[in-house]
Amino acid sequence: MLVCALSSGGPAWGAADPTDIFQPNFTETLSYDDNLFRLTDNANPIVTANTGKRWDIINRVAAGLKIEYPWKRQSLIFDGNLGYQSYANHGYLDNVNGFANGKWKWQLGNDWDGLMSYGYQRAIGGFTNTGFFGKDMISNYTALFDINYWFNPSWRINGQYLWLDSQHSAEQRQFLDLVANTGSGGIYYQSSVFKDSYLGLRYRHSDGFQPHRQVDALTLIDNSYTDDEVVLDSLWKPSGKSQLQGNIGWLRRTQPDFPQRDFQGATWRLDYLWTPTHLTQLELTTYRQLRSFQDLTASYIVVDGVSFAPGWSATEKISLHARLTWESWSYQGNPSTVFGGKTREDNFWSEQLVASYQFIRNAEASLTYQAAQRTSNYPNQSFQDNMVFASLSLKF
């Protein structure tokens, strides 16, 4: 299909106007993965994944719709996508997936504005670190309420509430189901000298409840947690060619049943973007964050990472992008009743190269190569993986 689209003459569809309120779209992505289940080199795929093949060819066809309706100082937005994903070698993983999200951007007078949204997303769970090779469809329901009060043209107070309900379809993975309620509040200064630049200080509190307890050899493990965090947010645009955006915070995570799972320390994310010309850009990112992970060796991963992403628009229609990433994964919060074991430490590298061609205004094809490698001080946890994606997207 991709080859036919690139070799055809004038399009048979009407080119979309980006100002249209009603914007249908269509995408098809064909991918090859040489290590679908992220198995170590010496793993037997027949034993671990009930199949004799490590690789697969995956095809996803999806149709979507975006509606944006501005009305005076308000804006209503709907964005949705419904797709079918099929596997050449592992047909039991075939699935229906997609998302739907509704937003209301509101403004009241000159002092109040904000955002209300509700979303749903359904996607198959990945296989890195799971030890589970069946189909696990993850459904995420989210609701957001965000409000700003501008008590001065340069100063605002922000309040936010976020609700998340994450559900796993596979019975073996339902101990990861999560309901989280997060509230935050802060004060921000908006620069009148540097356009769009700001500096803010906020406090965030989150309660995560997992209704299905994880089972180990002796007891039920309560994976619920509480997060308290103070964060400094900033965006600085010293010129039209560069910007620095990020946050630095101090996070305290407590888990009631197992104090040895608690975490206290700094977290951050800093992104520097430089666009020396209208055809080139460079992005450098560094971060330290907590990621969910729950088994008998850890309850979360402390991730330290850096990435470098250059981009180049060769012509108005052809662009090239790359991303190099290195991460250090430290598996913390040992909930096991056996102490004294070493902490698991992994190193993760990934490289990605994307070439895209916009053959008409609202139709684009892309080809992506991605490689990943992980090494670990735990046995049978290292792997290598190579993926190739070919994608076509159309907007009507």
Buried (B, 14 or more C-beta within 10 A) or exposed (E): EBEEBEEEEEBEEEEBEEEEEEBBBBBBBBBBBEBBBBBBEEBEBEEBBEBEEBBBBBBBBBBBBBBBEEEEEEBBBBBBBBBBBBBEBBEEBBBEBBBBBBBEBBBEEEEEBBBBBBBBBBBBBEBBBBEBBBBBBBBBBBEBBBBBBBEEEEEBBBBBBBBBBBBBBBEEBBBBBBBBBBBBBBEBBBBEEBEEBBBBBBEBEBEBBBEBBBEBEEEEBBBBBBBBBBBBBBBBBEEEEBBBBBBBBBBEBBBEEBEEBBBEEEBBBBBBBBBEEEEEBBBBBBBBBBEEBBBBBBBBBBBBBBBEBBBBBEEEEEBEBBBBBEBBBBBBBBBBEEEEEEBBEBBBBBBBBBBBBBBBEBBBBBBBBBBBBBEBEEEEBBBBBBBBBBBBBBBB
